[in-house]
Amino acid sequence: MTAPVAYFLIVALAAYLVGSVSFAVIISKRHGVDILKAGSGNPGATNVKRVVGKGAGNLCFVMDALKGVAAAGIPMLVFAGQGWGAQLGVTGLVAALVGHSFSVFIGFRGGKGVATTIGGLLALCPLVIIVGVIAWLAVFYASRYVSLASIALGLSLPLAAWLFSEPAIIRYFTLVLAAILIIRHRSNIARLCKGTENRFVNSPK
């Protein structure tokens, strides 16, 4: 059973706008920093943490994750009774990721979507994202490379989805997510291969 096209459009538009809210920019501005011009220029939690401080970076990560929870979780709850929950939840998360990466509010720029992905998958398939978070933590603390940890998280998602026999839409969606995360980190991969990628160091703030 497939949801009506109008429902997909409504969910996609609402989730895109939610995803487009750049908490990195909002939080950094409260500290007098233009995150689009500071550090790597990436409006994401990692850059906020490096430039503004640990507290601001962690807050940004949580708020970005909540965008994913809302974008995927609300459609799942609202339409669960019709059997469209997973379809519209995936639609919401995809749209939120597009909004986060290409925000209409900051000139179609954006972050890489790791926190938003984690939040959305927590609503869609919690066991899968728990495996992903464990993979992220293991690789990060072993290497201190945020980018490498994020790539490991992405690669673990489809493997965990198949392992836990998630519905087909979730299995294929996580496969696409893994590809997107790797593509979004292609510059990081190049720097890792050259040995020029920056390791994460704790902020003094």
N, C-alpha and C positions, 0 to 999 in steps of 0.2 A: 504494500500500500504506500502510495506516494502522496505527499502533501500538495495542496493546490499551489500553483506557481505564485499566486499573489502572496502567500504566506512566506515563501522563500524570499521574495523581494523585500517584504516588510522587515523580516528578520535580518537580512543582509544589510539593508540601509541603516537600521538602528544599530546593529553591531559595528558597522564601519565607523559610524559617528562616535560610538563609545571607544573603539580602538584608536581613533584619531586624537583623543585627548592625551596630550603629551605631559605626563606627570614629571618627566625629567626636566622639561622646560619650566613648568610651574614651580616645582620645588627649588630648582636652582635659582630662579629669579628671586625667590624669597630670601635667598642668601646673597643676592647681588651679583649673581654669575649668569652669563649668557652661555649655556652649555653647548649651543651650536657653534660657538667660537672658541671654546675652551677644551683643553685636552685633545682627545681624538676628534672632537666635534660631533660625536655620535650621541644622540639624545636617548641614552639608555642608562639603566641602573649602574652598570659597571663604570661608565665614564663619570657619572654623578658621584659615585663612591670615591673615585680617584681624585676628582677635582674639588668637590664640596666637602666630603667627609663620609664616614661610615654610617652615621645615623641617617643622613639624607639619602645615601645610596640604598640602604636597607628599606627605607620608607618608599622610595621609588619602585624598588623591586616588588614590594607587597602590593602597591597600588596598581602596577602593571599586571600583576598576577590576578588581581581582583577583576580587571577588565575581561580577562579570559574566562574567569568563573561566571561572571554575569552574562557574557555573550553566548556561552555554551549552556550554562545551567538554567537560565530563565526560559529559553525555548523548550528545553527538555522537560521542565516542570509543567509549563503551561500546556504543552501538546502531548504529554505522555499518554493521556487517556485515549487519544486518537491513533496511537502507534507511530506518530511522526517524530517523537522526541529525539532519537538519535540523528535522523536526517537534518532536522532544523538546528540541533545542537552543533553538529559539524559545520553547517552553513554559517551559524553565528560565529564560531571560532575562526573560520577561514576569513570572514569579513572583518573581524576584529584585528586579525593579523595583518590584513591588507591595510587597514586604517592605521595600525601602529607603525607599520613600515613606510607607508606613504600617506602621512597625515595631511588632510586638507587644511588644517589650521596652521601648519608651519611649512607651507610651500612644498608639500608632498615629499618631505623628508621624514626620517623616522629611525627607530632602533631596529634591532635584529629579531625581536619578538620572543626571546627565550622565556622571560617571565610570563608573558601572556600565554604562550604555549603551555607552560606548566600549569597555570591556573585553569585554562580551558580543559586540559586533559584530566585535571583533578575532578572536574565535573563529569566528564564523559567516561573516563575509564581509570579510576583511581589506582588500581593495582599496576597498570602499565606505567603511570607516571611515577609511582613509588620506585619501581625498578630504574627508571630514567634518572631520578634524583640521586639514587645510590650510585649510579654510574658517574654522574656529574661530580659528586663529592669525592669519590675515589680517585678520579683522574685529576681533579683540581688540586687536592691535597698532595698527590704524588708529584705533580708537575708544576703547580702554581700558574698554569696557563688557563685563563677563563675560556678562551676560544677553543682549546683542545677539549676541555671538559664539556662545552656546549655541543661540540661535534659528537663526542661519545654519547651524550644524552640522546641526540637525534638518532644515532645508529641503533641505540638500544630499544627505541620505541616500537618499530615494527616487529623486532624479535620478541619482545615481551607480549605484544598484541597477539601474535600467533601462538606463543607459549600458553597464554591464558584463554585461548579460543574465543577472543572477542568477536562480535558481529563483523561480517564482511566489510561493512562501511567503515568501521573503526580500523580494521587491519589495513585496508588500502589507504585510508586517510593518514595513518601514521607513517606509511611508506612514503607518501607524498611529502609529509612534514619533514622526514629525514632528508629527503632530496633538497627541499627548500632551505633547511638549516645549513646544509653543506654548501649550497650555492651562495647563501648570504655570507658565509664565512670564507669564501674563496680567497680574498685578500689575506686573511689571517693564515690560511693554509700555505699560501705562497711565502709569507714571512716565517712560518714555522719551518718550512723546508730550507730556507736560507739561514735560519738561526737568528733572525732579527726580531722575532715576535717578543713583545714585552711581557714579562712575568708580572703577576699581580703582587703588589706590596701593600701592606696595611697603611691606611691613611693616618696621618698624625692627628687628625681631628676626631 
